[in-house]
Amino acid sequence: MVRWLSVLFFLGCLTSPASGEPGQGTLEKIKSAKVITMGYREASLPFSYVGDDKKPVGYAIDLCTRVAAGIQQQLALNDLQIKWMPVTPENRMAMVANGTIDIECGTTTNTLSRQEQVDFSHHHQPLRHRRQARRCDPRYHHRESGG
């Protein structure tokens, strides 16, 4: 059975109010400022971490960079600056909800209570939960393992 991990990054309120002008959506804020602020985890390998050059790197960072390129194209911006801001598990939800960051690039579980605060992207990190045992091990067979 394939289980989906939650989103590695989520798009924070791209169409809902964010910081800035009252009622101003995140895309409008990005378009007027020509800056997108991305939150990243500093030590969440291999998804989001600080590299040897002191810049964010990882799988989630690569995806967020592609999202930024798509937003730049969609908004017809000649130049879009990416501003990187470190986040922690304790502050990342609040920073997206209040518009401090536009996107969080890391490992965040998509839960119903979090969906009430922010919007999530599609799942993109499938995992398979498997167990390994030697074929001669009596626990190898599902029925014999009590599962």
C-alpha positions in Angstrom: 0.0 0.0 0.0 1.3 3.4 -0.9 1.1 6.0 1.8 1.6 9.6 1.1 3.7 11.7 3.2 2.4 15.1 3.5 3.6 18.0 1.5 7.3 18.9 1.6 6.3 22.5 1.1 3.0 24.3 1.1 1.9 27.3 -0.7 0.8 29.8 1.8 -2.5 31.5 1.1 -1.7 32.3 -2.5 -5.2 33.6 -3.1 -6.1 34.6 0.4 -5.2 37.8 2.3 -1.6 38.1 3.4 0.5 40.8 4.9 0.6 44.2 3.2 -2.5 46.0 2.1 -5.8 44.8 3.6 -7.3 42.1 1.4 -4.2 42.0 -0.8 -3.5 38.4 -1.9 -0.1 36.8 -2.0 0.2 36.8 -5.8 -0.7 40.5 -5.9 1.9 41.1 -3.1 4.6 39.2 -5.1 3.7 41.0 -8.3 3.9 44.5 -6.8 7.1 43.9 -4.8 8.7 41.6 -7.4 9.9 39.5 -4.5 8.8 36.1 -3.3 9.8 35.1 0.3 10.5 31.4 0.8 10.8 29.8 4.2 13.3 27.0 4.5 14.5 24.6 7.2 18.1 24.8 8.1 18.7 21.1 8.9 16.0 19.0 7.3 18.2 16.8 5.1 17.8 16.0 2.2 14.8 18.2 1.7 15.8 21.6 3.0 19.1 22.5 4.6 22.0 25.0 4.5 24.8 24.0 2.1 28.5 24.6 2.3 28.0 27.9 0.6 25.6 29.0 3.3 22.6 29.0 0.9 19.5 26.8 1.2 19.6 23.5 -0.8 17.7 20.3 -1.1 14.8 18.6 -2.8 12.2 21.0 -1.4 14.3 24.0 -2.3 14.6 22.8 -5.9 10.8 22.4 -6.1 10.2 25.8 -4.5 12.6 27.4 -7.0 10.6 25.9 -9.8 7.4 27.2 -8.3 9.0 30.6 -8.2 9.9 30.4 -11.9 6.3 29.4 -12.6 4.9 32.3 -10.6 7.3 34.7 -12.4 6.1 33.4 -15.8 2.4 33.5 -14.7 2.7 37.1 -13.4 4.7 38.2 -16.5 7.6 39.5 -14.4 10.9 40.2 -16.1 12.7 39.7 -12.8 11.6 38.0 -9.5 13.9 38.1 -6.5 13.8 35.1 -4.2 14.2 36.1 -0.5 15.1 33.1 1.7 14.1 33.1 5.3 14.9 30.3 7.9 11.9 28.8 9.7 11.4 26.4 12.5 8.8 23.8 13.2 7.4 26.1 15.8 7.0 29.3 13.7 6.6 28.1 10.1 2.8 27.8 10.1 2.4 31.3 11.7 4.8 32.8 9.2 2.8 31.5 6.3 -0.5 32.4 7.8 0.5 36.0 8.6 2.3 36.5 5.2 5.8 36.8 6.5 6.8 34.1 4.1 4.9 33.2 0.9 5.9 29.6 0.6 7.4 27.1 3.1 10.0 24.8 1.6 10.4 21.9 4.0 8.7 18.9 5.5 5.3 19.8 6.9 2.6 17.3 7.5 -0.8 18.2 5.9 -3.4 17.9 8.6 -7.0 19.1 8.8 -6.1 21.6 11.5 -3.3 23.0 9.5 -5.6 23.2 6.4 -7.7 25.6 8.4 -4.7 28.0 8.6 -2.9 27.6 5.2 -3.2 26.0 1.8 -1.1 23.0 0.8 0.3 22.0 -2.5 -0.3 18.5 -4.0 1.5 15.6 -2.4 4.7 14.8 -4.1 6.7 12.5 -1.8 5.2 8.9 -1.9 6.6 6.4 0.5 6.0 2.7 0.8 6.0 1.2 4.2 7.6 -2.3 4.0 9.2 -4.7 6.3 12.1 -6.9 5.5 12.7 -10.4 6.8 14.6 -13.4 5.6 12.5 -15.8 3.6 13.2 -18.5 6.0 12.1 -16.3 8.9 8.6 -17.5 10.1 7.6 -13.9 10.4 8.1 -13.5 6.6 4.5 -14.6 5.8 1.9 -12.0 6.6 -0.5 -14.5 8.4 2.3 -15.9 10.5 3.4 -12.4 11.6 0.0 -11.6 13.2 -0.5 -8.8 10.8 
